[in-house]
Amino acid sequence: MSRKNGYIFTNKSHTGKGIMASILGVISLATLSYIVVMSYQSRGEIPRQYGAAALLVTAFALAGVVLGVISRTEKDKYYFFSYLGIILNVLALGMVSIILYAGAYSIGS
């Protein structure tokens, strides 16, 4: 049997909302990583701006999850960035939840 060489043309494209959700997820995770590293280096003595940044991360991650879910409902599109955005933003929300839980029930305070 010979393999037929050819191209398959399609009208599919990536969703803009899915790409934006992925970008928001990367920004959220990078910001949270920075906050954790800087907090560790300063032995827990952090400025209030880090708390404000974590609040913005939560807002970005929630918006990213919503954008990812909305972009997943579009028809005839590629959904890679939709799924990636949902996963990254849920990870960011999970990290914020763990940080809040650790802060609320810390042994040292």
C-alpha positions in Angstrom: 0.0 0.0 0.0 1.3 3.4 -0.9 0.7 6.3 1.3 -1.1 9.2 -0.3 0.7 12.4 0.2 -1.5 15.4 0.5 -2.5 18.4 2.5 -5.7 18.8 4.5 -6.9 22.4 4.4 -9.1 23.6 7.2 -10.7 26.9 8.3 -10.0 26.2 11.9 -8.0 28.7 13.9 -7.1 29.3 17.5 -9.6 31.3 19.6 -8.4 34.7 20.6 -10.1 34.3 24.0 -8.3 31.1 24.6 -4.9 32.7 23.8 -5.8 35.6 26.2 -6.7 33.1 28.9 -3.3 31.4 28.5 -1.5 34.7 28.7 -3.4 35.6 31.9 -2.5 32.2 33.3 1.2 32.7 32.6 1.1 36.2 34.1 -0.7 35.0 37.2 1.7 32.0 37.8 4.8 34.2 37.2 3.6 36.9 39.6 2.7 34.3 42.3 6.1 32.6 41.8 7.8 36.0 42.2 5.8 36.8 45.4 6.7 33.4 46.9 10.4 33.7 46.1 10.7 37.3 47.4 8.7 36.3 50.6 11.1 33.4 51.2 14.2 35.6 50.6 13.0 38.2 53.1 12.0 35.5 55.7 8.3 36.4 55.6 8.6 40.2 56.1 6.8 41.3 52.9 5.4 44.7 52.0 1.6 45.1 51.5 2.1 45.5 47.8 2.6 41.7 47.5 -0.9 41.2 49.0 -2.3 43.6 46.4 -0.5 41.7 43.7 -2.0 38.5 44.9 -5.5 40.0 44.9 -4.9 41.1 41.2 -3.6 37.6 40.4 -6.9 36.2 41.8 -8.9 38.6 39.6 -6.8 37.8 36.5 -7.1 34.0 37.2 -10.9 34.2 37.5 -11.1 36.2 34.3 -8.8 33.7 32.6 -11.0 30.8 33.6 -14.1 32.5 32.3 -12.3 33.4 29.0 -11.1 29.8 28.7 -14.6 28.4 29.2 -16.2 30.9 26.9 -13.6 30.2 24.2 -14.1 26.4 24.6 -17.8 26.9 23.6 -16.9 28.4 20.2 -17.5 26.1 17.2 -15.0 24.9 14.6 -11.9 26.1 16.4 -8.7 24.6 17.9 -9.0 24.3 21.7 -5.4 23.9 22.8 -5.1 27.4 24.2 -8.6 27.2 25.8 -7.6 24.1 27.7 -4.1 25.5 28.5 -5.7 28.7 29.8 -8.1 26.9 32.0 -5.4 24.7 33.5 -3.0 27.5 34.2 -5.6 29.7 35.8 -7.0 27.0 37.9 -3.4 26.3 39.1 -3.0 30.0 39.9 -6.2 30.0 41.9 -5.0 26.8 43.7 -1.7 28.5 44.6 -3.6 31.5 46.0 -5.8 29.2 48.0 -2.8 27.4 49.4 -1.1 30.6 50.3 -4.2 31.9 52.1 -4.7 28.6 53.9 -1.1 28.6 55.0 -1.3 32.2 56.2 -4.5 31.6 58.1 -3.3 28.5 59.9 0.4 29.2 60.3 2.1 27.8 63.4 4.5 30.7 63.9 1.8 33.4 64.4 
